């Protein structure tokens, strides 16, 4: 298990845990990001910039702090 921030660009992972308070969990849920959902890391640019992910056919930019709270599994051990 690793954070979405640690996931390599171009790789896909399944959300297993969101380590955040109710407010952020609800916000992410509204974006379609919840445990059991597959997400793909599309791009990473500068150190302080958001990362681009895809959830289904939707692309979403999220901040690095938010991405660090989303724990994913890739299927690789």
N, C-alpha and C positions, 0 to 999 in steps of 0.2 A: 504494500500500500504506500502511496506517495501523494503529495499534493498536486493539484492540477498545474501549479506553477512549475513543479519539477518534471512534469511530463514532457517528453521531447516533442519538438515541432513535427507535425505530420502524423503523430501517433494518436491512437484512440484508447480511451479508458472508460470504465464503468464507474459511475459515482457510487461510493459505498457509505460515505459519511460526510456531513457538513458540520464542521467544528465552529459553530457560531451561535449567536443568540437568536431568539424567535424572530426579530425584525428582519435580519439578513436571510434567515431560512425562508421566511415568507416572500421576500423580494426575489430570491433565487427561484423559488417554486413558481412564481409568476412568470419567470423567464423560461420555465421548462426544465430547470436544473434541480434535480431531486435524486435521492438514492434510487439506484436501479437503472438510471438513464445513461446511455452512452454519449460521450462528448469527444470531440476531436479537436486537438490544439492546432489551429491553422497558422498562426504567425506570432512572432515575438519580435519587437524592435528594440528601441532604446531601453535603458535600465528603468526609467520611471514611467514608461508608457504602458497603456493597457495591453492585454493580450487578446487575440481574436480566436474564438472557439466556434465550433458548429455543434448545434444540438438538433439532430434530424436534418432538415433542410434550411434551418435558420442559423444565420451567423450573428454572434453576439460579442461585443467588446466588453471585457470586464477588467477591473483594476487588479493589480498584482496582490494587494491585500486580500481581496475577495477570493482570488484564485488560490491563495495559500491556505484558505480555510476549507476548500473542497478536496476531499480525499478520494482518490481513484485507484482502481486496480486495472492492470493491463492484461491479465491472463498469463503473463510471464512470471515465473518464480525466480 
